């Protein structure tokens, strides 16, 4: 079953599209435009992904719409992989040297799953010596792409360790929630 998910270039583009914002549904022509591939190749991959249980489809006014089935057995793993290669996570990893010395970078689970924005939720948490103008530019680009504000918190390693050791409610709240680690060792980050 895993071989059916990870073989073709078109399939990878389709996975990136759907997992870039798993809350969205797309019709076939829109998928073709976004992944910039031939319609027959896209239809073939959509049929395969629907057969594996990754996608579901429904007809709406003469158009077939596809969406991710969030109960798919590998959903979380694929979501993590894709968020490390595209979008905000991919941009942070690709530009890691320009961003300073990052010890830890993580995206919240609610952000990667495309859940509605709340001011109380931190979408991106970055620990280290960070070049804020560079990080700000990456975040503004992603905000424009997603058409939503991104709530992020940068913190020095010293401040993070101090607040973690003091069991600061803000830091403990971040560490208690599900996340996708972009940079750094998750076990080391949460260890008290």
Secondary structure, DSSP 8 states (H G I E B T S, - for coil): -HHHHSS-HHHHHHHHHHHHSTT--EEHHHHHHHHT--HHHHHHHHHHHHHHTSEEEEEETTEEEEEE-TT-TTHHHHHHHHHTTSHHHHHHHHTTTTTEEEEEEEEEHHHHTT----TTS-SEEEEEEE-HHHHHHHHHHHHHHHTS---EEEE-HHHHHHHHHTT-HHHHHHHHS-EEEEES-HHHHH--
